[in-house]
Amino acid sequence: MFDLDLWREILQSMNKNRTRSILSGLTVAFAIMLFTILFGIVNGLVNTFEEAFVDDATNAMFIYSGNTTKAHKGLQAGRRIQFKNEDFDYINEDFEDKVQYSTARLYRNVNASFRGEKNSYSLRAVHPDHQYLEKTLIKEGRYISQNDLKNKTKVVVIGRLVEEDLFLKTKALGKYVNLSGIQYKIVGIFTDDGGDNEERLIYMPITTAQQVYGNNDYIDQINITYKPELGIDQAIDFGLDLEKKLKNRFSVAPTDQRAVRVMNMAQQTKGVNQFTGVLSLLVLVIGLGTLIAGIVGISNIMIFIVKERTKEIGIRKALGATPRSIVSIIILESVVVTALAGYLGLLVGVGVLSWVGPGLEEYFITNPGVKTQIVFSATVVLVIAGALAGYVPAKRASKIKPIVALRND
Amino acid sequence: MLKISKLHKSYPIGDSSLHVLKGIDLVVNDGEMVAIMGSSGSGKSTLLNIIGMLDEHDEGDYELDGVHIENLNEKKAAVYRNKFLGFIFQSFNLINYKNALENVALPLYYQGLKRKERQEKAKFHLEKVGLLDWAHHLPNELSGGQKQRVAIARALAANPKLLLADEPTGALDTTTSYEIMEFIQHLNDEGKTILIVTHEEDIAHMCKRIVRLRDGVIMEDKIVEQVRAGQHV
């Protein structure tokens, strides 16, 4: 099937008619380049958006307490609402079918020291489930365990940067660190994708912290995740229901925005989904628009090329060229030019993206890029469009009587 | 070689049609050199185009080298053109981005010959028209006479049975015209059958037979004493 002579003819024709080849190539290259760049930028936007949520579980809910702002049931405004262990248990029991992971949090600031090194850190006293809620990645050792909770053991899990700060070159795992005067054994080191601040934390069993700091059963915050099988709308309902019941439990006015708050990621996820939906639509419109522009461009050029070659076609026919050979020579030339140009456009587009990409982060565009697959398909579409656009006039030209074509001086 | 009887051809013009050929009868034998003359509009070019299968006739019979030419599809016409006919045009019709050698080799490409064979044959024919030294020049680097000689070499390359020339000297000055005619006469001397459309009397008289057309019919068909172009050069 491979016809060396045919390819030689095509290459010669392309080479000797450079303006024509470059013109049609430029259209396709430009279309593909624009396609790549626009697509890459939109992808960058999506990346930024997704990165903002990568740290925490997307099905999380955060439950905070504060001071009441409204008088209710004979109780004055300004009353402090304090969560306790029983509230944590209440949530776990009453919403057992909806809660996936749950943890309480107690916040403290501690001065940590090891040998000569000292620094202050945020301490989070938590339940073992916290690991999944925060997407904490254990680098060495283990996380807080159920046993730790039961025995109120004096153990901590420290962030990667805490180890770097305090332990310098030595291994922290298994050593004892001094937190505000008490020695705790380090049972694990963790990393976190959420950034440096997340890696400068110290985790402790909540029961230990409650005993050490005040010997009570206070809780600062409760974090849970809802079961993923709940749909977005069900999850939002769950959050509203939970908030209502907690408000009732603490005799807080239903309209009080401060006393008990449930921050539901489901609501945010819904927003994110809507945003990505709009972006996808945008991508579709941009992609189709660029492609259509490219198709129109290459079609025009193909019609022009066939017109320009009418006389040559007449000569070839007078010398014995079959209509098929005429069509194939025009189509193949078009396919070769568009394919090469499409590839060039892809290279330039990707080049531009990787060149300006890093500078675009302040415009909320992170790591803009495109799937080669998508651009490849776009190029294929243009190649086919070029072939089709060339086929119709080429077919017509191949049917013109040679005498008509030759008269066309 | 060529047998035409009761040939009709008309072109549609708007609603009516223009009857260009009104029953042409013509027989051309092997080795003849015929001039077809007539004023413009007499139908001489149309006749040549039909003979050359560049156009189709409406009615009548056309037989070329024993083959009935009718209802040709494009592919068949292409094969016949390639096998039987060589064309020489007034405006040369060389492909401008191909050099002289490649132009001459083109009909051989459509005959399906191998590249090496094409090159050799094309060189042979270029040498015959005395332009081997110009083989790698593009048409726009050649003079009018040279271009026509390349065109003749191209017409000869496929070794056609019949050579058709449409005003071959129309774009050339007198001296060059006679040079070209001298060459064409040589080809005829070697046995090629040649048909020339012209409106120049001196060119016509360099053929062996003159067919005069007027208003789509043959007015006169006579054998003439050939004037050798070489005498004028």
Contacts between the chains, C-beta under 8 A, distances in Angstrom:
chain1	res1	chain2	res2	distance
A	4	B	115	7.9
A	5	B	109	6.4
A	5	B	115	6.4
A	8	B	115	7.9
A	9	B	109	7.6
A	12	B	97	7.4
A	12	B	98	7.4
A	12	B	102	7.9
A	13	B	97	7.0
A	16	B	97	3.6
A	16	B	98	7.7
A	17	B	97	6.2
A	311	B	93	7.4
A	312	B	95	5.6
A	314	B	93	7.6
A	315	B	93	4.9
A	315	B	94	7.8
A	315	B	95	6.0
A	316	B	95	7.8
A	316	B	106	7.2
A	316	B	110	7.6
A	317	B	78	6.6
A	317	B	81	7.6
A	318	B	52	7.6
A	318	B	54	6.4
A	318	B	81	6.4
A	318	B	87	5.1
A	318	B	93	7.4
A	319	B	81	7.4
A	319	B	82	6.8
A	319	B	87	7.7
A	319	B	106	5.4
A	319	B	107	4.3
A	319	B	110	5.9
A	319	B	154	7.3
A	319	B	158	7.6
A	320	B	78	5.3
A	320	B	79	6.9
A	320	B	81	5.1
A	320	B	82	2.5
A	320	B	83	7.5
A	320	B	107	5.7
A	320	B	110	4.0
A	320	B	111	7.0
A	320	B	158	7.1
A	321	B	78	6.1
A	321	B	110	5.3
A	322	B	74	7.0
A	322	B	75	5.0
A	322	B	78	4.5
A	322	B	79	7.6
A	322	B	110	7.7
A	323	B	74	4.7
A	323	B	75	6.8
A	323	B	78	7.4
A	324	B	75	7.4
A	325	B	110	7.2
A	398	B	74	7.5
A	399	B	74	6.8
A	401	B	54	6.2
A	401	B	55	5.8
A	401	B	56	7.8
A	402	B	54	4.7
A	403	B	49	4.8
A	403	B	54	4.0
A	403	B	55	5.1
A	406	B	54	7.5
A	406	B	89	6.8
A	406	B	93	6.2
A	409	B	91	6.2
